Amino acid sequence: MPDSEEPAVPESSSSPRDLPETAPAPATTSTTCRFAHVSPEELQELRDRGRGQYGCRHYRRRVRFIAPCCNEEWWCRHCHNEAKYQQEQDWAKKHELDRKLIKDVVCALCETRQPVSSSCISCGVSFGAYSCTQCPFYDDDLSKKTYHCDDCGICRVGGRENYFHCSTCGSCYAANLRNNHVCVERAMHQNCPVCFEFLFESVDPTTVLRCGHTIHSQCLRDLERNTAAICPSCPMCKKSLGDYSRYWEAIDREVAATPVPSEYRGWQANILCNDCSASSTVTFNLVAHKCCTCGSYNTRRMGILDTTSGQGIIEEEEGGVPEAVLGLPQQQGGALLPLFNGDDNGNQGGAGGGGDGGAGGGGGGGGGIDGMAAAAAAANAALLQAMQINELHAALMHDSGSEDEWEDAEEEDE
């Protein structure tokens, strides 16, 4: 859930106030005894004074925290962290607030400093329509349906009835994911693989992928709009984000309609499927390679076999550049084996070849390796343009409603 953008009020400044190292001891008279003579109606009116009128851009509340790390007043930990970590230029002074260490608060109405509690010991006002002294956390906005999860150890929003705590994943997930998701141990206790923010304490909506890994919902939408890859996939394990069977059918038609250049006929590719982890040996082509087990095109090439010359499999270096691409062709028995750098998940590039004569009496027609590399790159570019990958992918994403398949797992914490 995004930060609330309620109108600012004069009392809502998020600037800190320096405090003396030793604050005066708070009054010891209990709030209950102090207002024992007040009727329930009058007491409720007393508690509700100033509701929604105080706070910062993150929360409406009637209390400020005393940060034990810097002895300053702050409306919330986000205000503190923005100033003391994100905006602090001196790395030696950068720090974040540990909310569990907060011991003292200051009433926004009467400015009384006191231990953490749900209401002011001096004027009796409630610090928040929702108060949790364990975190501590206060909020005047009840529409968020905030609740405290004992297993998570923090407050979350969305309503307790709509969520359950998964002990394996270590967080609260949407109720419709109960027995309906892949458990990954402490899946929420990691950084978002796109923006690297710690997910467990993030106030932005988070999504559980089909593979069980977690990611910010907005980062997922950004990932789905990236059409450079053969399909949107998990940044952690490379599994497809959804059911792309219709997309695979479209690629089937393109593969069938695209002839393999004569210099590549008889080649086979060893591939590994990112979706089912099965290995396959398939006919080499310039478009994409299909898994023989699950039918997915979300695969990566592990090596190429030239069956016409009887050469064995030449392994491709993951993420590297094969020697042939660097201008050092491997000439074995007169047969040049050009390699394609990268995998089928977005990288189609490299070199192709044909011997340039000599070298052990081996033969060759065709241009040099540089010329074949350029030809292969041009062929790949033409194929991608002909397939209109961007438009096709966008249309399929819209028709299948893939974003609706992902369930928000952990909504905003305090």
FENDANOR-V893015 format. One line per field, one symbol per residue. ss: DSSP state (h for helix, s for strand, l for the rest). psi: psi as a letter, one per 30 degrees, with the letter a starting at -180 (. if undefined). burial: I if it has 9 or more other ideal C-beta (glycine too) atoms within 8 Angstrom, else O. A space follows every 50 residues. Layout:
ss->???
psi->???
burial->???
This chain:
ss->lllllllllhhhlllllsllllllllllllhhhhlllllhhhhhhhhlll llllsllllsllsssssllllsssllhhhhhhhhhhllllllllllllhh hllsssslllllssslllsllllllslllsssllllsssllhhhllsssl lllssslllhhhssssllllsssshhhlllllllllllllsllllllsll lllllssslllllssshhhhhhhhllllllllsllllllsllllhhhhhh hhhhhhhllllhhhllssssssslllllssssslllllllllllllllss sssssslllllllsslllllllllllllllssllsslllsslllllllss llllllllllllllllllhhhhhhhhhhhhhhhhhhhlhhhhhhhhhhhh lhhhhlssllllsl
psi->klkkhlkklefgkgklkklkejlkklkfkkeeeegffkleeeeeeeefkg kfflaafekjlhkkljjfeghlkkelfeeeeeefeefkfjfffkllkjff fkfklkkfefgkkllklflkfeffkkfkekkjfeelkkkfjfffhklkje eeglkllfkefgllkjfefhlklkeffkghlkkkkhefhlkkfefgkjee gkfkklkklffflllkeeeeeeeffjgflflklkfefgkkfajheeeeee eeeeeefjkkkeffkfklkklkkfefgkkljlkklfdlkkkfefgkgilk kflkkjfffgkakjkkjjgajleefggikjjjggjkikljkaafhfjjlb llbklhlbigglljllaleeeeeeeeeeeeeeeeeefheeeeeeeeeeef hffffkkkejaka.
burial->OOOIOOOOOOOIOIOIOOIOOOOOOIOOOOIOOIIOOOOOOOIOOIIIII IOOIIIIIIIIIIIIIIOIOIIIIIIIIIIIIIIIOOIOOOOOOOOIOIO OIOIIIIIIOOIIIOOIOIIIIIIIIIIIIIIOOIIIIIIIIOIIIIIIO OIOIIIIIOOOOIOIIOOIIIIIIIOIOOOIOIIOOIIOIOIIIOOIOII OIIIIIIIIIIIIIIIIOIIIIIIOOOOIOIIIIOOOIIIIIOIOIIIOI IIOIIOOIOIIOIIOOIIIIIIIIIOOIOIOIOIIIIIIIIOOOOIIIII IIIIIIOOOOIOOIOIOOOOOIOIIOOOIIIOOIIIIIIIIIIIIIOIII IIIIIIOOOOOIOIOIOOIIIIIOIIIOIIOOIIOOIOOOOIIIOIIOOI OIIOOIIIIIIIII
